[in-house]
Amino acid sequence: FLRIRRPPRSTPLYSSAASDVYKRQDFETPEQTVPEKAIVDTDGKPKPWESCLTLNNSWGYNRYDNNWKTPQLVIQTLVNCVSKNGNLLLNVGPDATGKIPEQPTKILSEVGLWMQKNGKSIYGCGASNMPRYDWGLFTSNGKSLFAHKIYPSIGGIILKEYAEKVKRVTLLHDGSEIRTETTWWGDSSGKNLFININTPSYQTYTMPDLNDTVFEVELK
């Protein structure tokens, strides 16, 4: 098993005040799926959880199962879990000699390269109070929001009502500062913040990393 992220150490794993069976469950482990939203206990408090997934469709080693998940899907699933205060546990099965097969090795190597550049948006992060947008997801840590541009879309990334709340925006993988606008076609209110990768601002396609381009949004 490969556990890609763990819950923050400050997360309580057991509540002695729990009175029913469900409350006494200190951890949730959905298998071969990712919940639609963060998991909470019956009091509405966040409950630690992790999705237990396989890299192909089989637990352990199966020489006939070559239905490997792509690096892009693994990365996006990891971000999805973290954006909901979750963790990802990924099963990889070694063969009879104890070696990890070539294909999953390549997949995990690409995921590892992405993590080297963008791990700040994963380690120690959790859910934000941002809505879910068509272009992707948010993770957060302290005064940093991490906008994960996962899905192809047209136009800039919009942060509604954030024009006066943001200190600066950078591309996480190289630290370069990103141009922002407070107006866009059809929106001249000045209240919203638009993030774009190119200059002039109408050049919104393509993103530097088609797996997941991450923007760090530093709040004031």
PyMOL commands that set and color helices and strands:
alter all, ss='L'
color gray80, all
select helices_A, chain A and resi 21-24+71-82+102-121
alter helices_A, ss='H'
color red, helices_A
select strands_A, chain A and resi 2-3+50-54+87-91+136-141+144-149+157-159+166-171+180-181+193-195+213-219
alter strands_A, ss='S'
color yellow, strands_A
deselect
rebuild
show_as cartoon
